[in-house]
Amino acid sequence: MADIKDPENTILIELKDGTVAIELLPDVAPKHCDRIKELARAGQYDNVAFHRVIDGFMAQTGDVQNANMEKDYNPGRAGTGGSDLPDLPAEFSKLPHDRGTLGAARSANPNSANSQFFINFKDNHFLNGQYTVYGRVISGMDLVDNITKGEPPANPDRMISMKVAADVEG
């Protein structure tokens, strides 16, 4: 496991092969960081599928409305929903979309990010300034690389759970 410097701003995503630790960047995108922590603490991300995983590009998940594989999972609608909370305003920055960064997924409207996010498999600098960057993988990127690919994957992987590191014992 990574050396976690700020447990309140680190999320732990449990995948089938182990835990991915993501350092959040509240100085860069405070609203997005608050949102992911709020939904994680409510258990909303648990069992949510990686519904869009493009080899050499990114892995997208976080549709808490349509992609919970234990509750009303709808592969045809996965990726079209968000949460019950309002959409977030864009928090664009100069941070590049490098390998392992966490980006806010959204529709064509820059202020439509809600609960969905993606993790970049490689440097995707063509996204710079167009999608909010609000975290980076600090351990477990090899596990992210192993997420089942597809749009949607035939048998998608899921986030077994997501927790804020500050809430985890030991």
C-alpha positions, 0 to 999 in steps of 0.5 A: 500500500502507498504511503498515505500522507493525507487520509482524509483526501485519499480514497481506496478502491477495492478491485477484484485483484486488490486496492487502488489508492488515489490521492485527491487534490482538494486544492485544485478541485475542492467540489469534485473531491468533496463529492467523491468522498460524500458518495464513497462515505454513503456506499454509493460507489460499492459494486458499481461497474467499469462500464467504459474501458478503452485500452490505451485510453481510460477506465470509466466508472461511477454511474451510481444510478444505473451501474450498481451490479447488485441493484438494478444493473442496466448495462444499456443505461450504464454511463448515462446516470449520476447521483441524486446530488446536483451537477458540479461546475467545472474546476479546470486547472493546468494539471495535465491528464497524465497516466494515473490521473482521475478525471471527472466524466461529464456530458458535452456541458462542461458543468455536468460532472456528477458522480462518474469519473475515469482513470487515465491509462496513459498520458491523454493531454488532448483532454487538458483544460476540458475535463476536471483533474482531481486525483492521481493513483498513488498505488495500484495502477497495475490493478487499474491496467488489468480492468476488463476492457470494452464499451461496455465490457461483456463481463465488466469489473466493478468497484467492490467498495470505495472508502475514504482512507481516514475512515479505514481502521489500521 
